[in-house]
C-alpha cells in the first residue's frame, strides 16, 4: 500500500525526546545570543558614536549571506546529514560573536575610528550569515524527518518557541554580562561561550537523523508524481515564503527600532534605558511563548488559522505602538504584536513543510530560513523612517500585515493549509484501496 494511502493515525513520530530537547536548546542558545545582541546594539552603537542607521545595517550583509547560503546548507544536510550541518552553524555563531566582541572592545578602547569599527563589525557579523545559516535548515529538516503530517504543526510551534525563549532570556540577561573590563562587549563573549557548550552537547549526544519507516516509500511516490524545481518557483511553497518574508520583515523592523524607541520615549541615556529595553522585549517574548506553547496547543490550531490570527494580532499591536503616548503602551503593543508573530511563524513554517513531501523537507527548510534572514536588509530603511517619524515604521507594519490578512484568505495554498484535510484525504484513499483489493 502506498504511504499516501495509509491513514495518518498509523504514521507515528519517531523523534526521540532527547534529540528534540538537544535541538530545542541549541536553538534557544543561538536565539538568546542573537536577541541579546539586538538589545545591546543600541548601547554599543551610541557608545561608539556610530549612526543609528549604520548600527542596524550591521545585520544587512549578514542577512544577504544568510539568504544566499541557506539553500546550499539545506542541500548539504541531505548529502552529509543533519548533525554535521548543525555543528557548522553553531561554529559560525561562536566565531562571529567572538570576533564582534573583540571589535567592540577595540572600539571602546579607542583603538580605531568609529567607521573602521563599523566595517569590522559588519564583516564579523557576516561570518554568522555565511556559516551560522547551516543550522536552521538542519533543525527543521531533522524534525520533519521524524514527524508525521498531523503532528508537524505542534512540533514546529514547539521549535519556534526556542526563538521566543531567546527573545525572553537574551535581552534580560545581556545587561548582567556588561563586565567592568570589556564593557558592552561582555555579552557577546558570554553568548559565544553558551553556544560553545551547546556545540559539545550536539557533537557528543545528538544521534544522526534517521528517516521515518514511511519516508522511503513517500520519497519513491513523490519521485513519480513531482518533478523537482527550484523552491522559489514551486507554487506549493511560494505563497508561504512570500507570507513569511513579509512577516519576518515586520518583526525585524519592530525589534530593531524598539530599543531606540524606548530610549527616546524615556528621554534617558542608552545605559539608563537598558533595563526598560529588556522589560519590553521580555514581555513580547512571554506573549509569543503564550501563543506557541499555550494557545496553539490548547486549541490545536492549524497553519491556516495561525496565518490569519497572526497578522490580526500583528496589525493591532503595531497600531498600539504607533499611537503609544508612553512606555507602558509601547510594551502592551509590542506584546500583542509579538503574540501575532508567535502565531504566524509556526503557521508559515509548518504550512510550507506540509505542502511538500519528505524528499523536499531540507529544501523547503532552506527556503524558509532564507526568507527569515534576508528581511534584515531592510532594517536601515526602517531606521531612516523611524527618524523621520517615530510612529511611521509601525504604521507601515500594520498596513503590510493587513495586506497579508487578505492574502491569507485569497491564496489557495494558504487557505488550504490544514493537515486535517490531508488526514481526511488519506483515510478516503485508504478506504478506496481496501475496496479495490476486496474486489
C-alpha positions in Angstrom: 0.0 0.0 0.0 1.5 3.4 -0.9 2.3 5.7 2.1 -0.2 8.3 0.9 -3.0 5.7 1.3 -2.0 4.9 4.9 -4.3 6.6 7.5 -2.3 9.3 9.3 -3.1 7.8 12.6 -0.9 4.9 11.6 2.1 7.2 11.0 3.9 7.6 14.3 6.5 10.1 15.3 10.0 8.6 15.6 11.5 11.7 17.1 13.3 10.8 20.4 12.6 13.2 23.2 16.3 13.7 24.0 17.0 14.6 20.4 14.3 17.2 20.3 15.5 18.6 23.6 19.0 19.0 22.2 17.8 20.6 19.0 15.5 22.9 21.0 18.1 24.1 23.5 20.6 24.6 20.7 18.1 26.9 19.0 17.5 28.6 22.4 21.2 29.2 22.8 21.6 30.9 19.4 18.3 32.8 19.8 19.5 34.1 23.2 22.7 35.4 21.6 21.0 37.0 18.6 18.3 38.7 20.7 20.8 39.7 23.4 22.9 41.3 20.7 19.8 43.2 19.3 19.1 44.5 22.8 22.6 45.8 23.4 23.2 47.0 19.9 21.7 50.5 20.5 24.0 50.8 23.6 27.0 49.7 21.5 26.2 52.0 18.6 25.6 55.1 20.7 28.6 54.3 22.9 30.9 54.1 19.9 29.2 57.1 18.2 28.1 55.1 15.2 24.9 56.5 13.5 21.7 54.5 14.3 21.1 53.5 10.6 24.6 52.1 10.4 24.1 50.2 13.6 21.1 48.3 12.3 22.9 47.9 8.9 25.4 45.6 10.7 22.8 42.9 10.1 22.3 43.7 6.4 25.4 41.9 4.9 24.8 39.0 7.3 21.2 38.8 6.1 22.2 38.7 2.4 24.7 35.9 3.1 22.2 34.1 5.2 19.6 34.1 2.5 22.1 33.1 -0.2 23.7 30.3 1.8 20.6 28.7 3.4 19.6 26.7 0.3 23.2 25.5 -0.1 23.3 24.4 3.5 19.9 22.7 3.2 21.1 20.6 0.2 24.3 19.8 2.1 22.3 18.5 5.0 20.7 16.0 2.6 24.2 14.9 1.5 26.2 15.0 4.7 23.5 14.6 7.3 21.6 17.0 9.7 24.0 16.8 12.6 27.2 18.0 10.8 25.4 21.0 9.5 24.1 21.9 12.9 27.8 21.8 14.1 28.8 24.1 11.2 26.1 26.6 12.1 27.0 26.6 15.8 30.7 27.1 14.9 29.7 30.1 12.7 27.8 31.7 15.6 30.7 31.2 18.1 33.4 32.6 15.8 31.1 35.5 14.7 30.3 36.6 18.3 33.9 36.3 19.4 35.1 38.5 16.5 32.4 41.0 17.1 33.2 41.1 20.8 36.8 41.8 20.1 36.0 44.5 17.7 33.6 46.2 20.1 36.3 46.0 22.8 38.8 47.7 20.5 36.3 50.4 19.7 35.6 51.1 23.4 39.3 51.5 24.0 39.6 54.0 21.1 41.9 51.7 19.1 40.2 52.6 15.8 37.8 55.2 14.3 34.1 54.5 14.5 33.8 53.8 10.8 36.6 51.3 11.0 34.9 49.6 13.9 31.6 49.6 11.9 33.3 47.9 8.9 34.9 45.3 11.2 31.6 44.6 12.9 29.9 44.2 9.5 32.4 41.6 8.5 32.3 39.8 11.9 28.6 39.5 11.7 28.9 38.3 8.1 30.6 35.2 9.4 27.3 34.3 11.1 25.3 34.9 8.0 27.6 32.7 5.9 28.1 29.8 8.3 25.5 30.2 11.0 22.8 29.7 8.4 23.7 26.0 8.3 22.0 25.0 11.5 18.4 26.2 11.0 17.5 24.2 7.9 19.1 21.2 9.6 17.0 21.7 12.7 13.8 21.9 10.7 14.6 19.0 8.4 15.6 16.8 11.4 12.1 17.4 12.9 10.3 16.8 9.6 12.3 13.5 9.2 10.7 12.1 12.3 7.3 13.7 12.4 4.1 12.8 10.5 2.0 15.5 9.0 -0.7 15.7 11.7 1.9 16.3 14.4 4.1 18.7 12.5 2.4 22.0 13.3 2.7 21.3 17.0 6.4 20.3 16.6 7.2 23.3 14.6 5.4 25.5 17.1 7.5 24.0 19.9 10.7 24.6 17.9 9.6 28.2 17.2 9.2 28.6 20.9 13.0 28.5 21.1 13.0 31.8 19.4 10.6 33.1 21.9 12.7 31.9 24.8 15.7 33.6 23.2 13.8 36.8 23.0 12.8 36.5 26.6 16.1 35.5 28.1 18.6 37.2 25.8 17.7 40.8 26.5 17.0 40.1 30.2 20.4 38.6 30.9 22.5 40.7 28.5 22.9 43.7 30.9 24.3 41.4 33.5 27.2 40.5 31.2 28.4 44.1 30.8 31.7 43.5 32.7 34.0 46.2 34.0 36.9 45.4 31.7 35.2 44.7 28.4 32.1 46.8 28.9 29.2 46.2 26.4 31.3 43.7 24.6 30.9 41.3 27.5 27.5 39.9 26.4 29.0 38.9 23.0 31.8 36.9 24.6 29.3 35.3 27.0 26.9 34.3 24.3 29.7 32.7 22.3 30.6 30.6 25.4 27.0 29.5 25.8 26.8 28.3 22.2 30.2 26.6 22.6 28.7 24.5 25.4 25.8 23.5 23.2 28.2 22.6 20.4 29.7 20.0 22.7 26.2 18.7 23.6 25.2 18.3 19.9 28.5 16.7 19.0 28.5 14.2 21.8 24.9 13.4 22.4 22.7 14.0 19.4 22.2 10.9 17.1 22.2 11.5 13.4 18.7 11.8 11.8 17.0 8.6 10.6 14.1 8.5 8.2 10.6 7.5 9.4 9.8 4.0 8.1 7.3 5.5 5.7 9.7 8.1 4.3 11.4 5.8 1.7 8.0 4.9 0.2 6.9 8.5 0.4 10.1 9.6 -1.5 9.6 7.0 -4.2 5.9 8.1 -4.7 6.9 11.7 -5.0 9.7 10.9 -7.5 7.0 9.7 -9.9 4.4 12.4 -9.3 6.5 15.5 -8.7 9.3 16.9 -10.8 11.9 18.8 -8.7 12.0 22.5 -9.3 13.6 25.5 -7.5 11.7 26.3 -4.4 11.4 29.9 -5.4 9.3 28.7 -8.4 7.4 25.9 -6.7 3.8 27.0 -6.5 3.3 24.8 -3.4 5.9 26.8 -1.4 6.0 30.4 -2.9 2.8 31.7 -1.1 4.3 30.5 2.3 7.7 32.0 1.5 6.1 35.4 0.5 4.0 35.5 3.6 6.9 34.5 5.8 9.1 37.2 4.2 6.7 40.0 4.9 6.0 38.7 8.5 9.8 38.4 9.2 10.4 41.9 7.8 7.7 43.4 10.0 9.1 41.6 13.1 12.7 42.6 12.4 11.6 46.2 11.8 9.8 46.2 15.2 12.7 44.6 17.0 15.4 46.8 15.5 13.5 50.0 16.3 12.2 49.0 19.8 15.4 49.8 21.7 15.7 53.2 20.1 12.0 53.9 20.7 12.3 53.1 24.4 15.4 55.3 24.8 13.6 58.2 23.1 10.3 57.7 24.9 12.0 57.8 28.3 14.4 60.6 27.3 17.4 58.9 29.1 20.9 57.7 28.2 21.3 54.3 26.5 22.8 52.7 29.6 20.0 54.1 31.8 17.4 52.6 29.4 18.9 49.1 29.3 16.5 47.7 32.0 13.4 49.1 30.3 14.5 47.7 26.9 14.9 44.3 28.5 11.5 44.5 30.1 9.8 45.4 26.8 11.5 42.6 24.9 10.7 40.2 27.8 7.0 41.0 27.7 7.0 40.5 23.9 8.7 37.1 24.3 6.3 36.0 27.0 3.4 36.8 24.7 4.9 34.9 21.9 5.6 31.9 24.1 2.0 32.0 25.4 0.8 31.8 21.8 3.1 29.0 20.8 3.1 26.8 23.9 -0.3 27.7 25.2 -3.0 28.8 22.7 -1.7 26.8 19.7 -1.5 23.5 21.7 -4.7 24.2 23.7 -6.9 24.8 20.6 -4.9 22.5 18.2 -4.7 25.4 15.8 -3.9 24.6 12.1 -1.5 26.5 9.9 -4.5 28.1 8.2 -5.7 29.6 11.4 -2.3 30.7 12.5 -1.7 32.5 9.3 -4.8 34.6 9.8 -4.8 35.2 13.6 -1.1 36.0 13.4 -1.5 39.1 11.2 -4.7 40.2 13.0 -2.7 40.4 16.3 0.2 42.0 14.4 -1.9 44.8 13.0 -3.5 45.6 16.3 -0.1 45.5 18.2 1.7 47.8 15.7 -1.1 50.3 15.8 -0.9 50.4 19.6 2.9 51.1 19.4 2.3 53.7 16.7 -0.1 55.7 18.9 1.6 55.0 22.2 1.9 58.1 24.4 4.3 56.4 26.9 6.5 53.4 27.7 3.7 51.2 29.1 1.6 51.5 25.9 4.7 50.7 23.8 5.2 47.5 25.9 1.5 46.5 25.5 1.5 47.0 21.8 4.8 45.2 21.4 3.5 42.2 23.4 0.3 42.0 21.3 2.3 42.1 18.0 4.7 39.5 19.4 1.8 37.2 20.1 0.8 37.6 16.4 4.3 36.7 15.3 4.2 33.8 17.7 1.2 32.5 15.7 2.4 33.5 12.2 5.9 31.9 12.3 4.9 28.3 13.0 2.0 28.9 10.7 4.0 29.6 7.6 6.9 27.2 8.6 4.6 24.2 9.2 2.4 25.1 6.2 5.4 25.1 3.9 6.6 21.8 5.4 3.1 20.2 5.0 2.9 21.4 1.4 5.8 19.1 0.3 6.8 15.5 0.9 9.8 14.0 2.7 12.4 14.4 -0.1 11.8 18.2 -0.2 11.9 18.9 3.6 15.5 20.1 3.6 15.0 22.3 0.6 11.8 23.9 1.9 13.6 24.4 5.3 16.4 26.2 3.4 13.9 28.4 1.6 12.1 29.3 4.8 15.4 30.0 6.5 16.4 32.3 3.6 13.2 34.4 3.9 13.7 34.6 7.6 17.1 36.1 7.1 17.0 38.3 4.1 14.5 40.7 5.7 17.2 42.3 7.8 18.5 44.0 4.7 15.6 46.5 5.1 16.4 47.4 8.7 18.3 50.6 7.8 15.3 51.8 5.7 13.0 51.3 8.7 15.5 53.1 10.9 15.6 56.1 8.5 11.8 56.0 8.5 11.8 56.0 12.3 14.0 59.1 12.4 11.5 60.8 10.1 8.6 59.9 12.3 8.8 57.6 15.4 5.4 56.1 14.6 5.9 55.6 10.8 7.6 52.1 10.9 4.7 50.7 13.0 2.0 52.2 10.7 3.8 50.6 7.8 4.0 47.3 9.6 0.2 47.4 10.2 -0.5 48.2 6.6 1.7 45.3 5.4 0.1 42.8 7.7 -3.4 43.9 6.8 -2.5 43.1 3.2 -1.3 39.7 4.4 -4.6 39.0 6.1 -6.3 39.5 2.7 -3.7 37.3 1.1 -4.3 34.5 3.7 -7.9 34.3 2.5 -7.4 34.6 -1.2 -4.3 32.4 -1.7 -5.4 28.8 -2.3 -2.3 27.2 -0.7 -2.6 29.4 2.4 -6.4 28.9 2.7 -6.0 25.1 2.4 -3.1 24.8 4.9 -4.8 22.3 7.1 -3.3 18.9 8.0 -6.8 17.7 8.9 -7.7 17.9 5.2 -4.7 15.7 4.4 -5.8 13.2 7.1 -9.3 13.0 5.6 -7.9 12.6 2.1 -5.6 9.8 3.3 -8.4 8.0 5.0 -10.5 8.2 1.9 -7.7 6.9 -0.3 -7.1 4.0 2.2 -10.8 3.1 2.0 -10.8 3.1 -1.8 -7.7 1.0 -1.9 -9.2 -1.6 0.5 -12.3 -1.7 -1.6 -10.2 -2.3 -4.7 -8.3 -5.1 -3.0 -11.5 -6.7 -1.9 -12.9 -6.5 -5.4 
